Amino acid sequence: MSNELIALLDGKAVGSVNRDARGRLRFIYKDDWRNAPDAYPLSLSIPLGAKEHGRSVVEAYLWGLLPITNACLVDGQPNSTCRPVTYSLSSPTSAKTARVLSSS
């Protein structure tokens, strides 16, 4: 199994999520995507201007793909103490996330 999650936009591989040497998540755009005339960012929080984006941006983006459960809400608002579970990039959960990424 791979330790990389490939991000697809309109069926094109635009970059990947992987772990750096310290085990922290990062997103790296593919150069050919960044240089394409019709390129657009995976998210406004992950602009094309930077090739690599660090842990906090990547975790926030991936966390935003997951549904908020009642356990993460307090009076209908997100609970700031509720933290996402960090899964291995080769887990069954990452396969579900990959399907969400490819349909974004």
PyRosetta script that sets phi, psi and omega in degrees:
from pyrosetta import init, pose_from_sequence

init()
pose = pose_from_sequence("MSNELIALLDGKAVGSVNRDARGRLRFIYKDDWRNAPDAYPLSLSIPLGAKEHGRSVVEAYLWGLLPITNACLVDGQPNSTCRPVTYSLSSPTSAKTARVLSSS")
pose.set_psi(1, 150.2)
pose.set_omega(1, -178.3)
pose.set_phi(2, -84.3)
pose.set_psi(2, 152.3)
pose.set_omega(2, 173.3)
pose.set_phi(3, -102.4)
pose.set_psi(3, 28.4)
pose.set_omega(3, -175.8)
pose.set_phi(4, -134.4)
pose.set_psi(4, 138.6)
pose.set_omega(4, 176.1)
pose.set_phi(5, -113.0)
pose.set_psi(5, 114.1)
pose.set_omega(5, -177.5)
pose.set_phi(6, -83.4)
pose.set_psi(6, 131.6)
pose.set_omega(6, 177.2)
pose.set_phi(7, -95.5)
pose.set_psi(7, 128.8)
pose.set_omega(7, 179.2)
pose.set_phi(8, -115.2)
pose.set_psi(8, 137.4)
pose.set_omega(8, 171.7)
pose.set_phi(9, -127.6)
pose.set_psi(9, 122.6)
pose.set_omega(9, -176.9)
pose.set_phi(10, 52.7)
pose.set_psi(10, 37.6)
pose.set_omega(10, 177.6)
pose.set_phi(11, 79.3)
pose.set_psi(11, 0.9)
pose.set_omega(11, -179.7)
pose.set_phi(12, -103.5)
pose.set_psi(12, 134.7)
pose.set_omega(12, 174.7)
pose.set_phi(13, -71.0)
pose.set_psi(13, 119.9)
pose.set_omega(13, -177.0)
pose.set_phi(14, -109.0)
pose.set_psi(14, -16.4)
pose.set_omega(14, -178.7)
pose.set_phi(15, 173.1)
pose.set_psi(15, -171.4)
pose.set_omega(15, -178.4)
pose.set_phi(16, -149.5)
pose.set_psi(16, 152.6)
pose.set_omega(16, 172.1)
pose.set_phi(17, -102.4)
pose.set_psi(17, 130.4)
pose.set_omega(17, 174.7)
pose.set_phi(18, -149.1)
pose.set_psi(18, -174.1)
pose.set_omega(18, 179.5)
pose.set_phi(19, -110.1)
pose.set_psi(19, 139.8)
pose.set_omega(19, 176.7)
pose.set_phi(20, -78.6)
pose.set_psi(20, -175.4)
pose.set_omega(20, -176.7)
pose.set_phi(21, -60.6)
pose.set_psi(21, -24.2)
pose.set_omega(21, 179.4)
pose.set_phi(22, -92.0)
pose.set_psi(22, -0.5)
pose.set_omega(22, 179.0)
pose.set_phi(23, 88.6)
pose.set_psi(23, 8.0)
pose.set_omega(23, -179.9)
pose.set_phi(24, -87.9)
pose.set_psi(24, 142.7)
pose.set_omega(24, 178.6)
pose.set_phi(25, -66.9)
pose.set_psi(25, 146.5)
pose.set_omega(25, 174.0)
pose.set_phi(26, -150.8)
pose.set_psi(26, 154.4)
pose.set_omega(26, 175.1)
pose.set_phi(27, -116.5)
pose.set_psi(27, 133.3)
pose.set_omega(27, 178.9)
pose.set_phi(28, -126.0)
pose.set_psi(28, 120.9)
pose.set_omega(28, 175.2)
pose.set_phi(29, -71.9)
pose.set_psi(29, 146.6)
pose.set_omega(29, 171.6)
pose.set_phi(30, -74.9)
pose.set_psi(30, 139.6)
pose.set_omega(30, -178.6)
pose.set_phi(31, -60.0)
pose.set_psi(31, -40.5)
pose.set_omega(31, -178.3)
pose.set_phi(32, -64.6)
pose.set_psi(32, -30.6)
pose.set_omega(32, 176.2)
pose.set_phi(33, -72.1)
pose.set_psi(33, -46.6)
pose.set_omega(33, -179.1)
pose.set_phi(34, -59.9)
pose.set_psi(34, -32.7)
pose.set_omega(34, -177.2)
pose.set_phi(35, -91.7)
pose.set_psi(35, -4.8)
pose.set_omega(35, -179.3)
pose.set_phi(36, -70.4)
pose.set_psi(36, 140.0)
pose.set_omega(36, -178.6)
pose.set_phi(37, -65.2)
pose.set_psi(37, -25.4)
pose.set_omega(37, -179.5)
pose.set_phi(38, -102.9)
pose.set_psi(38, 16.7)
pose.set_omega(38, -178.4)
pose.set_phi(39, -67.9)
pose.set_psi(39, 147.9)
pose.set_omega(39, 174.1)
pose.set_phi(40, -143.5)
pose.set_psi(40, 155.7)
pose.set_omega(40, -174.3)
pose.set_phi(41, -73.1)
pose.set_psi(41, 153.0)
pose.set_omega(41, 174.1)
pose.set_phi(42, -60.1)
pose.set_psi(42, -35.6)
pose.set_omega(42, 179.4)
pose.set_phi(43, -155.2)
pose.set_psi(43, 156.2)
pose.set_omega(43, 175.3)
pose.set_phi(44, -62.9)
pose.set_psi(44, -25.1)
pose.set_omega(44, 178.8)
pose.set_phi(45, -83.5)
pose.set_psi(45, -3.0)
pose.set_omega(45, 179.4)
pose.set_phi(46, -128.7)
pose.set_psi(46, 69.3)
pose.set_omega(46, -174.0)
pose.set_phi(47, -67.4)
pose.set_psi(47, 155.9)
pose.set_omega(47, 179.7)
pose.set_phi(48, -70.9)
pose.set_psi(48, -18.0)
pose.set_omega(48, -178.1)
pose.set_phi(49, -58.9)
pose.set_psi(49, -27.9)
pose.set_omega(49, 177.5)
pose.set_phi(50, -112.6)
pose.set_psi(50, 134.2)
pose.set_omega(50, 179.4)
pose.set_phi(51, -70.8)
pose.set_psi(51, -39.4)
pose.set_omega(51, -175.0)
pose.set_phi(52, -118.5)
pose.set_psi(52, 140.6)
pose.set_omega(52, 178.6)
pose.set_phi(53, -127.1)
pose.set_psi(53, 139.0)
pose.set_omega(53, -172.4)
pose.set_phi(54, -85.5)
pose.set_psi(54, -177.0)
pose.set_omega(54, -172.2)
pose.set_phi(55, -52.5)
pose.set_psi(55, -49.7)
pose.set_omega(55, -173.6)
pose.set_phi(56, -63.0)
pose.set_psi(56, -40.9)
pose.set_omega(56, 179.4)
pose.set_phi(57, -68.2)
pose.set_psi(57, -44.1)
pose.set_omega(57, -177.9)
pose.set_phi(58, -66.0)
pose.set_psi(58, -46.2)
pose.set_omega(58, 179.7)
pose.set_phi(59, -62.6)
pose.set_psi(59, -41.1)
pose.set_omega(59, 179.1)
pose.set_phi(60, -63.2)
pose.set_psi(60, -42.0)
pose.set_omega(60, 179.4)
pose.set_phi(61, -64.3)
pose.set_psi(61, -49.7)
pose.set_omega(61, -179.4)
pose.set_phi(62, -64.0)
pose.set_psi(62, -39.2)
pose.set_omega(62, 177.8)
pose.set_phi(63, -61.9)
pose.set_psi(63, -36.2)
pose.set_omega(63, 178.8)
pose.set_phi(64, -67.9)
pose.set_psi(64, -20.6)
pose.set_omega(64, 178.3)
pose.set_phi(65, -77.8)
pose.set_psi(65, -22.7)
pose.set_omega(65, -176.5)
pose.set_phi(66, -87.5)
pose.set_psi(66, 145.0)
pose.set_omega(66, 178.5)
pose.set_phi(67, -69.1)
pose.set_psi(67, 145.7)
pose.set_omega(67, 176.1)
pose.set_phi(68, -82.3)
pose.set_psi(68, 127.0)
pose.set_omega(68, 179.3)
pose.set_phi(69, -92.3)
pose.set_psi(69, 164.9)
pose.set_omega(69, 178.2)
pose.set_phi(70, -59.0)
pose.set_psi(70, -28.8)
pose.set_omega(70, 179.8)
pose.set_phi(71, -66.2)
pose.set_psi(71, -20.5)
pose.set_omega(71, -178.7)
pose.set_phi(72, -99.2)
pose.set_psi(72, 7.8)
pose.set_omega(72, -179.8)
pose.set_phi(73, -115.7)
pose.set_psi(73, 140.2)
pose.set_omega(73, 173.1)
pose.set_phi(74, -127.0)
pose.set_psi(74, 117.7)
pose.set_omega(74, -176.8)
pose.set_phi(75, 52.7)
pose.set_psi(75, 39.6)
pose.set_omega(75, 177.3)
pose.set_phi(76, 79.2)
pose.set_psi(76, -1.0)
pose.set_omega(76, -179.7)
pose.set_phi(77, -110.8)
pose.set_psi(77, 149.9)
pose.set_omega(77, 178.4)
pose.set_phi(78, -57.9)
pose.set_psi(78, 136.1)
pose.set_omega(78, 178.8)
pose.set_phi(79, -85.2)
pose.set_psi(79, 120.0)
pose.set_omega(79, -176.3)
pose.set_phi(80, -67.5)
pose.set_psi(80, -16.5)
pose.set_omega(80, 179.4)
pose.set_phi(81, -90.1)
pose.set_psi(81, -7.9)
pose.set_omega(81, 178.8)
pose.set_phi(82, -77.8)
pose.set_psi(82, 120.4)
pose.set_omega(82, -177.6)
pose.set_phi(83, -112.5)
pose.set_psi(83, 144.3)
pose.set_omega(83, 176.7)
pose.set_phi(84, -68.3)
pose.set_psi(84, 150.2)
pose.set_omega(84, 173.7)
pose.set_phi(85, -82.4)
pose.set_psi(85, 130.1)
pose.set_omega(85, 179.1)
pose.set_phi(86, -88.4)
pose.set_psi(86, 116.7)
pose.set_omega(86, -179.6)
pose.set_phi(87, -98.7)
pose.set_psi(87, 157.6)
pose.set_omega(87, 171.3)
pose.set_phi(88, -64.7)
pose.set_psi(88, 145.7)
pose.set_omega(88, 179.2)
pose.set_phi(89, -68.8)
pose.set_psi(89, -12.5)
pose.set_omega(89, 179.7)
pose.set_phi(90, -106.6)
pose.set_psi(90, 17.3)
pose.set_omega(90, -179.0)
pose.set_phi(91, -85.1)
pose.set_psi(91, 165.0)
pose.set_omega(91, 175.2)
pose.set_phi(92, -58.3)
pose.set_psi(92, -30.9)
pose.set_omega(92, 179.0)
pose.set_phi(93, -64.9)
pose.set_psi(93, -36.6)
pose.set_omega(93, 179.9)
pose.set_phi(94, -66.2)
pose.set_psi(94, -28.8)
pose.set_omega(94, 176.3)
pose.set_phi(95, -64.8)
pose.set_psi(95, -39.6)
pose.set_omega(95, 177.1)
pose.set_phi(96, -65.9)
pose.set_psi(96, -42.7)
pose.set_omega(96, 178.7)
pose.set_phi(97, -62.8)
pose.set_psi(97, -38.5)
pose.set_omega(97, 179.1)
pose.set_phi(98, -60.6)
pose.set_psi(98, -39.8)
pose.set_omega(98, 178.5)
pose.set_phi(99, -64.8)
pose.set_psi(99, -37.6)
pose.set_omega(99, 178.7)
pose.set_phi(100, -67.3)
pose.set_psi(100, -44.3)
pose.set_omega(100, -179.7)
pose.set_phi(101, -60.4)
pose.set_psi(101, -41.4)
pose.set_omega(101, -175.8)
pose.set_phi(102, -73.6)
pose.set_psi(102, -15.0)
pose.set_omega(102, 179.4)
pose.set_phi(103, -103.3)
pose.set_psi(103, 1.1)
pose.set_omega(103, -179.0)
pose.set_phi(104, -67.1)
pose.dump_pdb("model.pdb")
